[in-house]
Amino acid sequence: MADANTTDYAERRRLPVDQDAQAEHVVLAFVLDEHPTLLTIPEVSQALNAVPDSFATFDAVERAVVELVGAGLLHCEGGFVLPTRAALYFARLDPAA
């Protein structure tokens, strides 16, 4: 019985790592969909969040961009967020991404 409660709790509660991965997925998909439009991080945040002026939502988008830059899927140039050639190539291979 204790196991069922633990499992239920784990299923209901999303871990921050899961939330970060979801944010990265959403940000990358959005930037790829909008390419070649030049977007800033605040513009991406505003487009993806119901409460764009919230620090938490802006921070989640900014963390996602930082992680995606580190992974080589996005780069920031002149304040704009752009997909890398690798990200664009992958998007052509897998349109569902």
Secondary structure as the mmCIF struct_conf table of DSSP 4:
data_model
#
loop_
_struct_conf.conf_type_id
_struct_conf.id
_struct_conf.beg_label_comp_id
_struct_conf.beg_label_asym_id
_struct_conf.beg_label_seq_id
_struct_conf.end_label_comp_id
_struct_conf.end_label_asym_id
_struct_conf.end_label_seq_id
HELX_RH_AL_P HELX_RH_AL_P1 ALA A 2 ARG A 12
BEND BEND1 ARG A 13 ARG A 13
HELX_LH_PP_P HELX_LH_PP_P1 ARG A 14 LEU A 15
HELX_RH_AL_P HELX_RH_AL_P2 PRO A 16 GLU A 34
TURN_TY1_P TURN_TY1_P1 HIS A 35 PRO A 36
BEND BEND2 THR A 37 THR A 37
STRN STRN1 LEU A 39 LEU A 39
HELX_RH_AL_P HELX_RH_AL_P3 ILE A 41 LEU A 48
BEND BEND3 ALA A 50 VAL A 51
TURN_TY1_P TURN_TY1_P2 PRO A 52 ASP A 53
HELX_RH_AL_P HELX_RH_AL_P4 PHE A 55 GLY A 70
TURN_TY1_P TURN_TY1_P3 ALA A 71 GLY A 72
BEND BEND4 LEU A 73 LEU A 73
STRN STRN2 LEU A 74 GLU A 77
TURN_TY1_P TURN_TY1_P4 GLY A 78 GLY A 79
STRN STRN3 PHE A 80 PRO A 83
HELX_RH_AL_P HELX_RH_AL_P5 ARG A 85 LEU A 93
TURN_TY1_P TURN_TY1_P5 PRO A 95 ALA A 96
#
